[in-house]
Amino acid sequence: MAFVNELIPEEAKEAFDFPVQVSLTSGAKPTLWKWTVDRERNAFLIQTGIEGGAYEGTPEETSFVLLLDGHKCSFTGTNQIRVVDGANHLTWNIRNLSVSDALAHDQERVMSLIADALDAMGFLYRRSAVKTVTTHFDNSIRA
């Protein structure tokens, strides 16, 4: 099975042990409404907040948590969309990746899953909105 975008079940939300902001640009809809999930690999990508943006005059930075086998990885990312020949191409630049001690030995797998999940998430949980998704990681992985 691959990653898919789904509505987050209410019972799953109640089990999260991390804060999630309400997006100011989403109107009444909270940030915590969809996730990108691969149940076979027991991996769940949850957007937990957005900082900055056009109103603040800074690049928009999105915060995420990846739950993998019940362990938490957190990171932030900025994205950029380029239009080439009428097609949207999305690039994510990932920073501040922090992995739990249980996953510290498996950082390559974590990075691969993050890239897969962001690819499946597409733009605004619509993979069909972009032709390609590319993910770049800086070197700031912390255990």
N, C-alpha and C positions, 0 to 999 in steps of 0.2 A: 504494500500500500504506500502511497505517496502522501505528502502533506495536502490538506484541504482546508478551506476556510469555512468556519461554522459559527453559528451563534453559540455563545457560552452558556451552558446550562446553569441555572441559578444555584444548584447544589455545589457545582464546581467553584463558583465565585466565593461561596461561603468558606471554602477550605483554603483559599489563598492566604498566605501569611506575609504578604507584602502590600504596600500602599499602591493605589491606583488613582491618578488624578482624573478629574472631569475635564474634558477638552473644552476650552472656551469657544472654539470655532465650530463645534458640533451642535450648537443650540442646546436643546434639552437632552440630547442623547449622550450618555456618559461614554468615556473612552472604553470602558470595560463592557463591550457588547459582543465582539467577535474575537476569535482566536484562530490560529493556523495550527492544525493538529495532524500528527501522524501516529495513530494508535498502535500500529505494529511496532514502531520504534519507541513507543511510550514517550513521545516528545510533543510539547505544547508551547507555542510561541504566543506570548501575551504582550500587547502594547500597554505600557503602564503610565505614559505621560508624554507631553509635548511641551518643550520650552522654546522661547524665542519666536521668531517668525517675522513676517512683514510689519505687523503692528508695532513690534518692539525694535525693528531695524536690525535684527540679528538673524543669522541662519537658523532655521527651524531644526531643533534636535529632538529626536524621538527616543524615549527610553523603553526598553523591553526587558522581559524576563523569559528565559527559556527553561521550562521544567523538563528535565530529562531523567527518566527512571526515578522520579521523586526528588531529584536534586536540583538546586536552583543555580542558574547562571544569569547574570544581569549584564547589560551593555547599553550603550547609546549609539545612535547613528544619525547621520545627515544624509539626505538623498538629493539627487538631482535628476531631472528628466531632460533628455536631449531629443529633439525631433529630427530624424534623418529620413529623407524621402517619404515624409508623411507618417512615419512610424515612431512611436514613443519608445525610448530606451532609458531604463531606470538604472541608476548607479547608487549603491549604498556605500558609505564610508563608515566603518564600524570602529568605535573607540571604547575605552574603559571596560573591556570585557573582563568580568570577574567570575571565576568558576568556583564551585564548592570544592572543598578538600577531596571529596569522593571522586570528582571528575578531573582533578589536577593532572593526573597521568594520561588523560585522554583528550587533550586540548585540540588535536587535529580533528577528532570526531565531532567535538562540540562546534568547531568552526564550520565544518562541512554541513552539519545539521542547521546551523544558523543560515548559511547561504541557501540551502535547500528551502528552508521555511520562508525566507524573504522572497525567494523566487516565486514560490507558490502564492504568497500573499499578494504579489503584484502591486498595483497602485490602488489604494483604498479598498483592499480586499477583492480586487477584480484583476485577476491575472490576464484576462483578455484585453485590458487597457494598455498593456505594454508588450512590445515585441521581444525585448530582452531585459533581463535583470542581472546586473553584475555586482558582486560584493567584494570590497577591499577591506582588509583588516590592518590596523596599525599594530605596533608591537607592544601594546600595553596590557597584556594578559596578566591578571593577578589571580592567585589562588587564595 
